Each structure stands twice: as structure tokens, then as C-alpha cells.
Amino acid sequence: MKAITFPLYLCIAFLTTSCAEKPKDLMMHKNQGFALGNTYNIQYEIHDEKEEYQQDIENIFHEVNTSMSAYIPTSDISRINRGDNSVVIDKHFREVYDFSREVYEKTDGFFDPSVGALVNAWGFGPEKPINNLTKQQVDSIMAFTGFDKVRISKEGKVYKDNPSLTFDFNALGKGYAIDLIGKMFDEKGIKNYIIEVGGEILTKGKNIKQVKKWAVAIDSPVQESSERQYTEYITLENKAMATSGNYRKYRVDPETGDHYVHILNAKTGYPMKNNVLSVFVIADNCITADAYATAFMVMPYEKTKKLLSELQGVDAYIVSKDQYGNVQKYTTNGFQNVITTKF
């Protein structure tokens, strides 16, 4: 399969929402770079030009990678995936594991980070892709896949029912790292910032340079077009937002022309096939938004809406196509309140 990857994109923009004057002793500092397989753009207030936290940010990315990057052979998760029983997990792995189990249970198993072997087999992981999987191949992997087939001891060691079970925390690793950076800023007394890594975002306060709320422009889910089209904007303040979509990230079989989307259905073992094009989730922290954005892409539509009515502090915007190919949009009340069509 040939890989064609267009990551879902959120353009950081700014919307005027206040006439207040900019604090005279504050400036905005910007850090940009590449981490966790994505670009990042971080802006935060400083009191003087010597005050910046690039090294602190890089240290957090390094810690998360060392713990949970399946693309680093020496990381804890890579060693665990290979069956190394000597690994004692660190606090980062523990927190992501515990939260994953919570979401796994709330989504009835549609969110399942134990699908790493399937991710690799379909060609969306660090290992080389193979040809289309047969039902026998999928069934053989599904036999040892499942978050109910793994546990962690009090000593912090991971025990799997089958050594071939493979973790993949890619669906919430970025969100977790973003929350860590936000926590670092909070501890340093920084009251205004925006942290964006690969389209996942955490905000606090406002953009003091522009004296405006933080806002993002969302990409119109038109698969046939290679150009970005921005038709709606979302204002954020003290909130996180994560996105998930299949319309720009997929693999194409050169022989059959079949499209294989990058999100797998943990219930079936196959790439997701439904009418959902994209999901945007707002929550109080980014790991929550990240995990549920992935889950809502896979879950049945009505099941997603039911869960949204039960979750506290989680709002969503879901774009799908009906049976006639028409684009349909569903938003919770909380999400509708932050959408604007004017830039």
C-alpha cells in the first residue's frame, strides 16, 4: 500500500472579543518545532525577553517519548510490546494507561489502545505495511487484542495474557504531553498561553498581544480537494480541543484503489467504515479531548450522542455524510456556543 497522509489541520487564528488594553509589562513568546511526529506551535506570556521555556518544553517531549513512543525502540512501550517483562513503568505510562482504561470502559471498548499489532499490520504504525489483510490474519490478531487482556502489578510491571499484545498510545499521547506543558506553565504562573501539537490544542486566558480570545479555523472535510477550506472558526478560553478525521489521512491500495483510513475499529479489527468524516472535541484537558475524538470516529453515531449526553465537560462537533452523500453536522450545545463563521 502506498501511504498518502494529510493530517487534519487547525489553523491558529485570532478573533476580536475584547476592547481591553494590553498589559504593558507582558509580551508573547513563541516556540515552534517538531515533536511526537508532529509540528508544534506554542505561545505564552513573558515579562521580559530573557524569560522563555524552550528547554522545559523539550524535556517534557523527551520524557513522553522515552515512555510511550512506539517509534523509539528503546522506549518503555516498545520494550513492553516486545515482551520485556523487566520494565517498570513510569508515572507517565501509568497515567495514560489508567485513563485509557477509563475511556475503554465508558466507550464499551471502542477506544482500545491494545490494537498496536493491528495498527502495524494494516500499515499505520512504525513497522512496514503489508498487503491487504485476510480475514484469517485479522482474526488471529484479534484473538490476543483487548484491553481486558492486560494488567499492571503494584510494582508497575505489565502483564499480558499473550506476549504479542501490543500497545499504541498514539491516540492520546499528544494530548497528554500538551497537558504536561500546560501544567508546567501553570506552576510558573503563566496565565495566558496556547499549546498546539499536530492540531491538538490547549488554551488558557487570551492572546494578550492581540487582546483577543484564542481561536482556530477548522478545515472543511472535502476529501476530493487538496486545498484547505476554512468556513468556521472556534473560540477557546481555558479549554482544550482535539480533532480526528479520515478524509485526509488514509492509505490507497495501488491495485484495487481501495482507501484504508488510519483509525481502526477495535471491535472488528478492520479500518473504520462509517459516514463520519471528522470529529472535534472540546474538554477541560487535552488528553480527554484527544481520546474521545478518536473514540467518536469509530463508535456508532447514536451511541456517541448518548455518551455525550452522559459525559461531564465534554462537547463535540461531528461532521458526517448521509446516505445521499450530503454533509451533515451535529453539535452539542456547548460546542455550538463557541462556533462562529466570521474571522
TORMIMAR-258964 format. One record per residue (C-alpha): x, y, z; residue in three letters. Coordinates in steps of 0.2 Angstrom, whole numbers, padded with zeros to 4 digits, always signed. Layout:
REM residues N
XYZALA/...
***
This chain:
REM residues 343
+0000+0000+0000MET/+0006+0017-0004LYS/+0004+0030+0010ALA/-0005+0046+0007ILE/-0006+0057+0023THR/-0014+0074+0025PHE/-0015+0077+0044PRO/-0031+0086+0050LEU/-0026+0104+0051TYR/-0032+0118+0063LEU/-0026+0135+0058CYS/-0022+0146+0074ILE/-0031+0162+0071ALA/-0037+0176+0082PHE/-0054+0184+0084LEU/-0058+0201+0092THR/-0068+0198+0108THR/-0062+0212+0120SER/-0058+0231+0120CYS/-0047+0229+0135ALA/-0029+0236+0134GLU/-0014+0225+0133LYS/-0005+0224+0149PRO/+0011+0235+0147LYS/+0023+0223+0156ASP/+0018+0207+0146LEU/+0024+0201+0129MET/+0020+0185+0120MET/+0034+0172+0116HIS/+0033+0159+0103LYS/+0041+0142+0102ASN/+0040+0131+0087GLN/+0047+0115+0082GLY/+0045+0096+0079PHE/+0040+0083+0092ALA/+0030+0067+0094LEU/+0030+0065+0075GLY/+0021+0082+0073ASN/+0025+0101+0072THR/+0021+0111+0087TYR/+0017+0130+0090ASN/+0017+0136+0107ILE/+0014+0154+0113GLN/+0014+0161+0130TYR/+0016+0177+0140GLU/+0033+0183+0147ILE/+0038+0198+0157HIS/+0055+0200+0148ASP/+0064+0193+0133GLU/+0075+0183+0143LYS/+0061+0173+0150GLU/+0057+0158+0139GLU/+0054+0139+0142TYR/+0061+0130+0127GLN/+0071+0118+0137GLN/+0057+0114+0149ASP/+0046+0110+0134ILE/+0059+0099+0125GLU/+0062+0090+0142ASN/+0043+0086+0143ILE/+0043+0079+0125PHE/+0058+0069+0128HIS/+0050+0061+0144GLU/+0034+0057+0135VAL/+0044+0049+0120ASN/+0055+0039+0132THR/+0040+0032+0140SER/+0027+0030+0126MET/+0034+0032+0108SER/+0032+0016+0098ALA/+0043+0024+0086TYR/+0058+0023+0098ILE/+0065+0005+0100PRO/+0072+0009+0117THR/+0056+0017+0124SER/+0046+0008+0138ASP/+0031+0005+0127ILE/+0042-0003+0114SER/+0051-0014+0126ARG/+0034-0019+0134ILE/+0027-0023+0116ASN/+0042-0034+0113ARG/+0038-0044+0129GLY/+0051-0037+0140ASP/+0045-0041+0157ASN/+0058-0032+0167SER/+0051-0014+0163VAL/+0044-0005+0177VAL/+0033+0009+0170ILE/+0035+0027+0175ASP/+0022+0039+0180LYS/+0018+0045+0163HIS/+0014+0027+0157PHE/+0004+0024+0172ARG/-0007+0040+0170GLU/-0010+0036+0152VAL/-0014+0018+0155TYR/-0026+0022+0169ASP/-0035+0035+0159PHE/-0036+0023+0143SER/-0044+0010+0154ARG/-0057+0023+0160GLU/-0061+0028+0142VAL/-0061+0010+0136TYR/-0074+0006+0149GLU/-0085+0021+0145LYS/-0085+0018+0126THR/-0088+0000+0128ASP/-0072-0005+0121GLY/-0072+0006+0105PHE/-0057+0015+0112PHE/-0044+0002+0114ASP/-0025+0006+0115PRO/-0021-0013+0114SER/-0023-0013+0095VAL/-0005-0009+0091GLY/-0002-0026+0082ALA/-0017-0022+0071LEU/-0011-0004+0068VAL/+0006-0011+0062ASN/-0002-0025+0052ALA/-0013-0013+0042TRP/+0002-0001+0039GLY/-0002+0013+0051PHE/+0012+0010+0064GLY/+0031+0011+0065PRO/+0033-0006+0056GLU/+0032-0008+0037LYS/+0015-0011+0029PRO/+0009-0027+0022ILE/-0004-0031+0009ASN/-0022-0031+0012ASN/-0026-0042+0027LEU/-0036-0058+0025THR/-0050-0062+0037LYS/-0039-0076+0045GLN/-0025-0064+0048GLN/-0036-0051+0056VAL/-0045-0065+0067ASP/-0028-0071+0073SER/-0023-0054+0079ILE/-0040-0050+0086MET/-0038-0066+0097ALA/-0025-0058+0108PHE/-0030-0040+0106THR/-0041-0032+0120GLY/-0038-0020+0135PHE/-0046-0033+0146ASP/-0031-0045+0142LYS/-0018-0034+0151VAL/-0015-0028+0169ARG/-0002-0019+0179ILE/+0005-0025+0195SER/+0008-0015+0211LYS/+0026-0015+0207GLU/+0022-0007+0190GLY/+0026-0021+0179LYS/+0014-0025+0164VAL/+0007-0042+0162TYR/-0001-0048+0146LYS/-0012-0063+0143ASP/-0002-0065+0126ASN/+0015-0058+0124PRO/+0010-0052+0106SER/-0002-0040+0113LEU/+0004-0023+0108THR/+0000-0005+0115PHE/-0002+0010+0104ASP/-0005+0026+0114PHE/-0004+0037+0099ASN/-0022+0042+0101ALA/-0019+0052+0117LEU/+0000+0054+0118GLY/+0000+0071+0111LYS/-0015+0077+0122GLY/-0006+0070+0137TYR/+0011+0079+0133ALA/+0001+0095+0129ILE/-0007+0094+0147ASP/+0010+0092+0155LEU/+0016+0108+0146ILE/+0001+0117+0152GLY/+0004+0111+0170LYS/+0022+0117+0169MET/+0016+0134+0163PHE/+0003+0135+0177ASP/+0016+0131+0190GLU/+0026+0145+0183LYS/+0012+0157+0185GLY/+0009+0159+0166ILE/-0009+0165+0164LYS/-0011+0166+0145ASN/-0005+0153+0133TYR/-0009+0142+0118ILE/-0001+0125+0115ILE/-0004+0116+0099GLU/+0004+0100+0094VAL/-0001+0092+0077GLY/-0018+0100+0078GLY/-0022+0096+0096GLU/-0024+0112+0107ILE/-0024+0118+0125LEU/-0028+0136+0129THR/-0028+0147+0144LYS/-0033+0165+0146GLY/-0032+0176+0130LYS/-0019+0181+0117ASN/-0013+0197+0126ILE/-0003+0203+0111LYS/-0019+0205+0101GLN/-0031+0207+0116VAL/-0042+0194+0109LYS/-0048+0176+0113LYS/-0038+0161+0106TRP/-0047+0154+0091ALA/-0044+0141+0077VAL/-0050+0139+0059ALA/-0057+0122+0056ILE/-0053+0113+0039ASP/-0068+0109+0028SER/-0069+0090+0026PRO/-0069+0089+0007VAL/-0058+0074+0003GLN/-0058+0077-0016GLU/-0050+0094-0013SER/-0031+0096-0009SER/-0033+0114-0004GLU/-0038+0119+0013ARG/-0055+0127+0015GLN/-0059+0136+0031TYR/-0078+0140+0034THR/-0080+0140+0053GLU/-0070+0146+0067TYR/-0070+0141+0086ILE/-0065+0152+0100THR/-0057+0144+0115LEU/-0053+0150+0133GLU/-0047+0139+0146ASN/-0051+0124+0136LYS/-0043+0110+0126ALA/-0048+0104+0108MET/-0043+0089+0099ALA/-0048+0083+0081THR/-0049+0066+0072SER/-0053+0064+0054GLY/-0052+0051+0040ASN/-0054+0062+0025TYR/-0036+0067+0023ARG/-0027+0053+0031LYS/-0028+0036+0023TYR/-0018+0023+0013ARG/-0023+0018-0005VAL/-0020+0000-0012ASP/-0012+0003-0029PRO/-0020-0012-0036GLU/-0038-0011-0031THR/-0039+0008-0027GLY/-0047+0004-0010ASP/-0045+0018+0003HIS/-0039+0012+0021TYR/-0042+0025+0034VAL/-0030+0027+0048HIS/-0042+0023+0063ILE/-0046+0005+0066LEU/-0062-0002+0074ASN/-0056-0011+0089ALA/-0072-0022+0089LYS/-0069-0029+0071THR/-0050-0027+0068GLY/-0053-0018+0052TYR/-0051+0001+0047PRO/-0066+0011+0051MET/-0080+0011+0039LYS/-0094+0023+0043ASN/-0100+0040+0037ASN/-0091+0051+0050VAL/-0079+0062+0041LEU/-0072+0072+0056SER/-0074+0075+0075VAL/-0070+0090+0085PHE/-0070+0088+0104VAL/-0068+0101+0117ILE/-0064+0097+0135ALA/-0056+0104+0151ASP/-0039+0095+0147ASN/-0032+0089+0131CYS/-0030+0070+0135ILE/-0049+0069+0137THR/-0052+0078+0121ALA/-0039+0068+0112ASP/-0046+0051+0117ALA/-0064+0055+0114TYR/-0061+0062+0097ALA/-0054+0045+0092THR/-0067+0036+0100ALA/-0081+0046+0092PHE/-0074+0042+0075MET/-0077+0024+0077VAL/-0092+0022+0089MET/-0110+0021+0081PRO/-0117+0038+0079TYR/-0132+0036+0091GLU/-0121+0028+0104LYS/-0109+0043+0103THR/-0123+0055+0105LYS/-0129+0045+0120LYS/-0112+0045+0128LEU/-0110+0064+0125LEU/-0126+0067+0135SER/-0119+0057+0150GLU/-0101+0064+0150LEU/-0097+0080+0160GLN/-0087+0094+0152GLY/-0085+0086+0135VAL/-0093+0094+0120ASP/-0092+0088+0101ALA/-0094+0094+0084TYR/-0097+0079+0072ILE/-0097+0080+0053VAL/-0104+0066+0043SER/-0112+0061+0026LYS/-0129+0054+0025ASP/-0134+0040+0013GLN/-0136+0053-0001TYR/-0118+0060+0001GLY/-0124+0076+0009ASN/-0114+0083+0023VAL/-0122+0083+0040GLN/-0117+0092+0056LYS/-0121+0088+0074TYR/-0115+0099+0088THR/-0118+0098+0107THR/-0125+0115+0114ASN/-0108+0118+0122GLY/-0099+0117+0106PHE/-0112+0127+0097GLN/-0109+0142+0108ASN/-0090+0143+0103VAL/-0093+0142+0084ILE/-0093+0157+0073THR/-0092+0159+0054THR/-0083+0176+0054LYS/-0065+0178+0055PHE/
***
